[in-house]
């Protein structure tokens, strides 16, 4: 395992860190310590004074930007915690207040080992559809979801719009929990074994109680026998309550008792039963707002959200659209394919109010129309799905919006973005009119002199690059 060090403090900290790491770690988790910050490896920046925290160099910040699988640590003295800013919290994955190098090294090793365990768990996943994605939004979500499943037994609340994969996320948590270490002897939780699902949208108020708690024979008309409920089936396993925001208030009270005390009574029975399970809930509603207005029990909300994860919409995962589409089509056609550039443009400019589910259904329609070969072209897309693609204004402006969104959230500031668009538009117009600056200026709505200056500056920049 390799990680890098960037010290804003005493240069001797390099040697101290190398020595401390070597003394602390065992042979099977040794570290290669380098002094140059690298974007490819986890890194630590050490700062010992307020001035060092305040005067970060821009290049250090750029090189230490954290990603879920390449963590960045900021090591400081505990008394400097009050000097931490939002910029530090955004740049680093962990702020490590430590009094000694030994303590710091212990924390770093533990954090890296956890990151490795999460990454290994994801790499071994059989859920290629669920874990597939390269966007920052999805990588962050997947890491947090896996970490919560692997290293905790707390209730998890999954939120997000319809079609973002909440049910598959619940299945993922359950399966990851099987790989989790056994709980401590002081814990009353157990590792997940089975997943019992209750869809709260498809049940009436009358049936919901029986579905959750079961019922005794004769409890109501038609109850001809004793019936086990979801709580019985989920004992020593995982209970998944899908769309829990639809649950009636009286039933919320009964569920709260189960979560607090682990006991419940089947409908029509006087016998208390016990159930021990991990709870996963999902909803497309904003339960935080609903509990403030009394539409959802506040005490239950905080019981459900021991850990809360919001699944990003597909609009927040633009970089994942083409890779996911390729995966869906390959799964449907049972063969390796490539996507024509026009098909990629179609996929990227289309809106997906139904999120991943809508993209998957679209790809299934494309696969059904596909007649063979190795390349998907526009001819393989149903005409009903192409109806807006050839509208130039819709297509081009939506694609531009998507590209600007990707640029903004990749860290490009407004000034740099404006300059790039400005230069690109000038270059494209000049090329299209074969160097005719007058015609290019007319189409852009600028003075010809503006393009003359642009052309001269481009030649100067090119000469400077060649000289280098």
Secondary structure per residue as TSV (DSSP state, phi and psi in degrees):
chain	resnum	aa	ss	phi	psi
A	1	X	-	360.0	135.3
A	2	X	E	-122.4	137.5
A	3	X	E	-144.5	161.7
A	4	X	E	-113.7	158.8
A	5	X	E	-125.5	133.4
A	6	X	E	-126.3	110.4
A	7	X	E	-100.0	124.3
A	8	X	S	-92.7	-1.5
A	9	X	S	-107.5	-145.8
A	10	X	-	-62.4	127.7
A	11	X	T	-56.4	-23.9
A	12	X	H	-64.8	-14.2
A	13	X	H	-62.6	-26.8
A	14	X	H	-57.4	-53.4
A	15	X	H	-63.8	-40.7
A	16	X	H	-61.5	-41.5
A	17	X	H	-65.0	-45.0
A	18	X	H	-59.4	-43.7
A	19	X	H	-66.0	-45.2
A	20	X	H	-64.4	-43.0
A	21	X	H	-61.6	-45.9
A	22	X	H	-61.2	-39.3
A	23	X	H	-72.7	-29.6
A	24	X	H	-85.6	-40.6
A	25	X	S	-84.6	160.4
A	26	X	-	-95.0	172.5
A	27	X	G	-62.6	-32.9
A	28	X	G	-81.1	-6.7
A	29	X	G	-135.3	44.4
A	30	X	-	-70.7	162.4
A	31	X	-	-125.6	143.6
A	32	X	E	-101.7	115.6
A	33	X	E	-100.2	123.9
A	34	X	E	-118.2	155.1
A	35	X	S	-91.9	-10.4
A	36	X	S	-101.1	126.1
A	37	X	-	-63.8	135.5
A	38	X	-	-130.4	140.5
A	39	X	T	-72.5	-13.8
A	40	X	T	-91.4	-11.9
A	41	X	S	-128.6	153.3
A	42	X	E	-56.2	151.2
A	43	X	E	-145.4	160.8
A	44	X	E	-132.3	135.4
A	45	X	E	-111.6	130.4
A	46	X	E	-108.6	124.4
A	47	X	-	-130.8	135.0
A	48	X	-	-115.7	-9.5
A	49	X	S	-133.5	164.5
A	50	X	H	-63.1	-39.0
A	51	X	H	-62.2	-39.0
A	52	X	H	-66.9	-35.9
A	53	X	H	-68.7	-37.0
A	54	X	H	-75.3	-35.6
A	55	X	-	-107.3	59.0
A	56	X	-	-67.2	138.7
A	57	X	-	-81.4	142.0
A	58	X	H	-57.7	-40.7
A	59	X	H	-67.0	-30.6
A	60	X	H	-67.7	-42.9
A	61	X	H	-61.5	-43.2
A	62	X	H	-63.0	-40.0
A	63	X	H	-78.7	-17.0
A	64	X	T	-106.8	10.1
A	65	X	-	-59.0	126.3
A	66	X	-	-81.4	147.3
A	67	X	B	-126.9	162.0
A	68	X	T	-55.2	-38.2
A	69	X	T	-101.9	-0.5
A	70	X	B	-128.5	77.4
A	71	X	-	-68.9	151.6
A	72	X	E	-123.0	131.1
A	73	X	E	-112.8	138.8
A	74	X	E	-112.4	114.2
A	75	X	E	-96.9	125.5
A	76	X	E	-140.0	166.2
A	77	X	-	-76.0	146.1
A	78	X	G	-54.4	-33.7
A	79	X	G	-71.2	-8.2
A	80	X	G	-92.9	1.5
A	81	X	G	-58.2	-35.1
A	82	X	G	-67.3	-16.1
A	83	X	G	-93.9	-0.6
A	84	X	-	-70.3	134.7
A	85	X	-	-112.0	173.9
A	86	X	H	-62.0	-31.6
A	87	X	H	-62.6	-40.0
A	88	X	H	-65.2	-43.0
A	89	X	H	-65.6	-32.1
A	90	X	H	-75.8	-37.0
A	91	X	H	-77.7	-38.3
A	92	X	-	-109.1	145.3
A	93	X	S	-78.5	-27.6
A	94	X	E	-143.4	135.6
A	95	X	E	-100.8	120.9
A	96	X	E	-114.2	96.0
A	97	X	E	-78.9	118.0
A	98	X	-	-140.1	144.8
A	99	X	S	-91.1	-20.0
A	100	X	S	-138.7	156.9
A	101	X	H	-66.5	-34.0
A	102	X	H	-62.1	-45.2
A	103	X	H	-63.0	-42.4
A	104	X	H	-60.8	-46.3
A	105	X	H	-63.9	-37.7
A	106	X	H	-61.4	-44.1
A	107	X	H	-65.7	-41.7
A	108	X	H	-63.2	-46.0
A	109	X	H	-60.4	-45.0
A	110	X	H	-63.5	-41.4
A	111	X	H	-64.9	-42.8
A	112	X	H	-68.1	-36.7
A	113	X	H	-64.6	-38.6
A	114	X	H	-66.4	-43.5
A	115	X	H	-59.4	-42.1
A	116	X	H	-63.2	-40.6
A	117	X	H	-65.1	-41.7
A	118	X	H	-64.3	-45.9
A	119	X	H	-62.4	-42.3
A	120	X	H	-63.4	-40.2
A	121	X	H	-62.0	-43.1
A	122	X	H	-68.5	-40.6
A	123	X	H	-64.7	-28.0
A	124	X	T	-90.6	4.2
A	125	X	-	-68.2	143.9
A	126	X	S	-91.5	-6.2
A	127	X	-	-93.3	70.8
A	128	X	H	-60.6	-35.4
A	129	X	H	-64.2	-42.6
A	130	X	H	-74.0	-43.3
A	131	X	H	-83.6	-11.3
A	132	X	-	-68.4	125.6
A	133	X	-	158.7	139.7
A	134	X	-	-116.1	-6.4
A	135	X	S	-66.8	150.1
A	136	X	H	-60.0	-40.5
A	137	X	H	-60.6	-42.4
A	138	X	H	-75.6	-39.5
A	139	X	H	-59.6	-42.7
A	140	X	H	-64.7	-44.8
A	141	X	H	-64.4	-45.6
A	142	X	H	-63.3	-40.0
A	143	X	H	-63.7	-47.9
A	144	X	H	-64.1	-40.6
A	145	X	H	-63.4	-43.9
A	146	X	H	-69.2	-41.1
A	147	X	H	-61.8	-43.5
A	148	X	H	-64.0	-38.6
A	149	X	H	-71.3	-36.9
A	150	X	H	-81.8	-33.5
A	151	X	H	-118.3	12.9
A	152	X	-	-147.9	164.4
A	153	X	-	-122.6	17.1
A	154	X	S	-73.5	157.7
A	155	X	-	-61.8	144.9
A	156	X	E	-123.8	129.4
A	157	X	E	-107.5	119.4
A	158	X	E	-103.0	122.6
A	159	X	E	-117.5	167.0
A	160	X	-	145.8	162.6
A	161	X	-	-68.3	164.3
A	162	X	T	-60.8	138.2
A	163	X	T	90.0	3.0
A	164	X	S	-86.7	-7.1
A	165	X	-	101.7	33.9
A	166	X	H	-66.7	-40.2
A	167	X	H	-67.7	-39.7
A	168	X	H	-67.1	-33.3
A	169	X	H	-63.8	-39.0
A	170	X	H	-64.2	-41.7
A	171	X	H	-64.3	-37.5
A	172	X	H	-62.9	-45.5
A	173	X	H	-60.7	-44.6
A	174	X	H	-60.4	-45.8
A	175	X	H	-70.5	-37.1
A	176	X	H	-65.1	-35.8
A	177	X	H	-60.3	-27.2
A	178	X	H	-64.1	-27.6
A	179	X	T	-89.6	-6.0
A	180	X	S	-70.3	149.8
A	181	X	-	-64.8	152.2
A	182	X	-	-61.6	146.0
A	183	X	-	-65.7	159.6
A	184	X	-	-67.6	162.6
A	185	X	T	-64.1	-22.7
A	186	X	T	-81.6	-11.4
A	187	X	-	-87.1	146.8
A	188	X	-	-100.5	-2.4
A	189	X	-	-84.3	160.6
A	190	X	-	-128.1	156.1
A	191	X	-	-66.6	148.2
A	192	X	-	-67.4	141.3
A	193	X	-	-122.5	-47.4
A	194	X	-	-127.9	157.2
A	195	X	E	-112.6	117.7
A	196	X	E	-107.3	121.5
A	197	X	E	-108.5	134.7
A	198	X	E	-124.9	120.0
A	199	X	E	-89.6	108.1
A	200	X	T	-74.3	-10.2
A	201	X	T	-84.5	-25.0
A	202	X	S	-96.1	11.6
A	203	X	-	-122.7	139.5
A	204	X	-	-75.5	165.7
A	205	X	H	-58.0	-37.5
A	206	X	H	-68.7	-38.3
A	207	X	H	-84.1	-22.2
A	208	X	H	-60.9	-42.0
A	209	X	H	-61.3	-43.4
A	210	X	H	-66.6	-37.8
A	211	X	H	-63.9	-41.1
A	212	X	H	-79.6	-51.2
A	213	X	H	-100.1	-10.7
A	214	X	-	80.6	177.9
A	215	X	B	-147.8	158.5
A	216	X	-	-91.5	155.3
A	217	X	T	-58.3	130.9
A	218	X	T	83.1	6.4
A	219	X	S	-64.2	-31.7
A	220	X	S	-157.4	171.1
A	221	X	T	-59.4	125.5
A	222	X	T	96.7	-8.1
A	223	X	-	-84.5	81.9
A	224	X	-	-86.4	-5.6
A	225	X	S	-157.3	163.1
A	226	X	-	-67.6	141.9
A	227	X	B	-132.9	131.2
A	228	X	-	-77.6	141.3
A	229	X	-	-98.6	-176.7
A	230	X	H	-62.2	-31.8
A	231	X	H	-67.2	-34.2
A	232	X	H	-65.7	-46.1
A	233	X	H	-68.2	-29.5
A	234	X	T	-86.8	-2.8
A	235	X	T	-56.3	128.9
A	236	X	T	64.1	22.8
A	237	X	E	-139.3	-142.3
A	238	X	E	-125.6	133.6
A	239	X	E	-108.2	123.9
A	240	X	E	-112.4	115.3
A	241	X	E	-102.1	102.5
A	242	X	E	-83.4	136.6
A	243	X	T	52.5	56.9
A	244	X	G	-67.8	-17.3
A	245	X	G	-64.1	-15.5
A	246	X	G	-86.3	-5.5
A	247	X	S	-70.6	136.4
A	248	X	-	-66.9	146.6
A	249	X	H	-54.8	-47.4
A	250	X	H	-58.3	-38.7
A	251	X	H	-68.8	-31.5
A	252	X	H	-59.3	-39.0
A	253	X	H	-63.8	-42.2
A	254	X	H	-65.2	-39.5
A	255	X	H	-66.5	-36.9
A	256	X	H	-60.9	-40.2
A	257	X	H	-62.2	-41.3
A	258	X	H	-62.0	-42.9
A	259	X	H	-68.6	-34.4
A	260	X	H	-79.0	-42.1
A	261	X	H	-116.9	-13.0
A	262	X	S	74.4	15.6
A	263	X	E	-124.4	154.4
A	264	X	E	-161.8	164.4
A	265	X	E	-120.5	130.5
A	266	X	-	-60.1	153.0
A	267	X	B	-59.1	128.6
A	268	X	T	80.8	7.9
A	269	X	-	-115.8	152.1
A	270	X	-	-104.0	6.0
A	271	X	-	-98.3	126.8
A	272	X	E	-82.1	139.5
A	273	X	E	-123.9	161.6
A	274	X	E	-118.1	148.2
A	275	X	-	-146.0	135.0
A	276	X	-	-122.0	114.2
A	277	X	E	-151.8	163.1
A	278	X	E	-93.8	134.4
A	279	X	E	-103.6	128.8
A	280	X	E	-122.4	129.9
A	281	X	E	-123.1	154.6
A	282	X	E	-141.7	147.6
A	283	X	E	-160.1	151.6
A	284	X	S	-100.0	4.5
A	285	X	S	-94.4	163.7
A	286	X	-	-93.4	89.2
A	287	X	H	-66.4	-27.7
A	288	X	H	-62.0	-42.1
A	289	X	H	-73.8	-37.1
A	290	X	H	-66.3	-34.9
A	291	X	H	-71.5	-24.3
A	292	X	H	-75.2	-26.9
A	293	X	T	-98.6	3.1
A	294	X	T	84.5	5.7
A	295	X	S	-80.7	-14.2
A	296	X	S	-143.5	139.3
A	297	X	-	-62.7	128.2
A	298	X	H	-63.9	-43.0
A	299	X	H	-65.4	-34.4
A	300	X	H	-71.2	-38.7
A	301	X	H	-56.9	-45.3
A	302	X	H	-73.6	-21.2
A	303	X	H	-74.4	-35.6
A	304	X	H	-74.9	-33.8
A	305	X	-	-99.7	50.4
A	306	X	S	-57.9	-33.4
A	307	X	E	-147.6	131.2
A	308	X	E	-119.4	134.5
A	309	X	E	-129.2	126.3
A	310	X	E	-100.8	116.4
A	311	X	-	-74.3	129.7
A	312	X	-	-70.8	149.1
A	313	X	-	-73.2	166.0
A	314	X	G	-65.9	-27.8
A	315	X	G	-65.2	-25.5
A	316	X	G	-88.2	-2.0
A	317	X	-	-124.7	45.1
A	318	X	G	-55.8	-37.2
A	319	X	G	-67.8	-13.8
A	320	X	G	-94.7	-10.3
A	321	X	H	-61.7	-52.2
A	322	X	H	-66.4	-47.9
A	323	X	H	-58.9	-39.5
A	324	X	H	-67.2	-41.8
A	325	X	H	-61.4	-42.3
A	326	X	H	-62.4	-42.7
A	327	X	H	-63.6	-45.0
A	328	X	H	-62.2	-43.4
A	329	X	H	-68.0	-41.0
A	330	X	H	-64.4	-38.4
A	331	X	H	-64.4	-36.6
A	332	X	H	-77.4	-36.5
A	333	X	H	-92.4	-12.4
A	334	X	T	61.8	33.9
A	335	X	S	-154.9	157.6
A	336	X	-	-74.7	134.6
A	337	X	-	-136.6	164.9
A	338	X	E	-121.1	155.9
A	339	X	E	-106.5	128.4
A	340	X	-	-60.5	150.0
A	341	X	H	-59.4	-34.2
A	342	X	H	-66.4	-35.5
A	343	X	H	-66.6	-42.0
A	344	X	H	-61.0	-42.5
A	345	X	H	-62.0	-42.3
A	346	X	H	-58.9	-46.3
A	347	X	H	-64.5	-37.7
A	348	X	H	-77.9	-26.4
A	349	X	H	-92.3	-10.2
A	350	X	S	-78.4	147.2
A	351	X	-	-91.4	147.4
A	352	X	-	-129.7	75.6
A	353	X	T	-62.5	-24.3
A	354	X	T	-91.2	5.5
A	355	X	H	58.1	-139.8
A	356	X	H	-59.7	-38.3
A	357	X	H	-61.8	-42.1
A	358	X	H	-66.1	-41.7
A	359	X	H	-61.7	-41.8
A	360	X	H	-63.4	-44.2
A	361	X	H	-65.4	-38.6
A	362	X	H	-60.4	-44.9
A	363	X	H	-66.1	-33.0
A	364	X	H	-67.4	-37.4
A	365	X	H	-65.8	-40.7
A	366	X	H	-63.4	-44.2
A	367	X	H	-63.4	-37.3
A	368	X	H	-66.9	-30.1
A	369	X	H	-85.9	-20.1
A	370	X	-	-64.9	127.8
A	371	X	-	-104.5	-1.6
A	372	X	S	134.2	174.9
A	373	X	S	100.7	-166.6
A	374	X	S	-118.5	-2.2
A	375	X	E	-128.9	133.4
A	376	X	E	-88.5	126.0
A	377	X	-	-118.8	177.1
A	378	X	G	-60.6	-26.4
A	379	X	G	-64.9	-19.7
A	380	X	G	-88.1	-4.8
A	381	X	S	-94.2	128.1
A	382	X	-	-55.1	142.4
A	383	X	G	-58.8	-34.7
A	384	X	G	-64.4	-26.3
A	385	X	G	-85.0	-16.3
A	386	X	S	-94.2	1.0
A	387	X	T	-58.3	-32.7
A	388	X	T	-99.0	-7.5
A	389	X	T	-67.4	-32.4
A	390	X	T	-93.4	10.9
A	391	X	-	-83.3	104.9
A	392	X	H	-54.8	-44.2
A	393	X	H	-65.4	-45.7
A	394	X	H	-62.5	-47.8
A	395	X	H	-63.0	-51.7
A	396	X	H	-70.9	-42.5
A	397	X	H	-69.1	-38.7
A	398	X	H	-66.4	-39.1
A	399	X	H	-65.1	-39.8
A	400	X	H	-63.0	-42.6
A	401	X	H	-58.1	-43.9
A	402	X	H	-64.2	-41.8
A	403	X	H	-66.8	-40.9
A	404	X	H	-63.6	-41.2
A	405	X	H	-62.0	-43.3
A	406	X	H	-62.8	-40.3
A	407	X	H	-66.0	-44.3
A	408	X	H	-61.3	-46.0
A	409	X	H	-83.0	-1.4
A	410	X	T	-94.2	0.2
A	411	X	T	105.8	5.2
A	412	X	-	-81.3	123.8
A	413	X	-	-78.7	170.0
A	414	X	H	-63.2	-40.2
A	415	X	H	-62.3	-46.3
A	416	X	H	-65.9	-37.4
A	417	X	H	-66.4	-44.0
A	418	X	H	-61.5	-43.8
A	419	X	H	-63.6	-41.5
A	420	X	H	-65.9	-44.8
A	421	X	H	-64.2	-41.6
A	422	X	H	-59.3	-49.6
A	423	X	H	-66.9	-40.2
A	424	X	H	-64.6	-43.9
A	425	X	H	-60.2	-42.1
A	426	X	H	-65.1	-45.1
A	427	X	H	-63.8	-41.5
A	428	X	H	-64.4	-44.4
A	429	X	H	-64.5	-43.7
A	430	X	H	-62.8	-42.6
A	431	X	H	-65.4	-40.7
A	432	X	H	-62.7	-36.9
A	433	X	T	-98.6	23.4
A	434	X	T	51.5	41.9
A	435	X	T	84.9	1.9
A	436	X	-	-76.3	97.4
A	437	X	H	-65.9	-32.4
A	438	X	H	-65.1	-45.9
A	439	X	H	-67.3	-40.1
A	440	X	H	-64.5	-40.6
A	441	X	H	-64.4	-36.7
A	442	X	H	-65.8	-44.9
A	443	X	H	-66.9	-30.6
A	444	X	H	-85.6	-17.9
A	445	X	T	75.6	34.1
A	446	X	S	-126.2	171.3
A	447	X	-	-78.1	146.3
A	448	X	H	-58.2	-32.4
A	449	X	H	-61.0	-33.4
A	450	X	H	-60.6	-41.5
A	451	X	H	-74.7	-31.2
A	452	X	H	-61.6	-43.7
A	453	X	H	-66.0	-39.4
A	454	X	H	-62.6	-44.3
A	455	X	H	-64.3	-41.0
A	456	X	H	-65.2	-41.0
A	457	X	H	-67.3	-36.9
A	458	X	H	-64.9	-40.6
A	459	X	H	-64.9	-39.3
A	460	X	H	-64.5	-43.3
A	461	X	H	-64.8	-38.9
A	462	X	H	-66.3	-39.4
A	463	X	H	-65.4	-39.3
A	464	X	H	-65.5	-40.7
A	465	X	H	-65.2	-38.9
A	466	X	H	-67.4	-33.4
A	467	X	H	-68.2	-34.2
A	468	X	-	-70.3	360.0
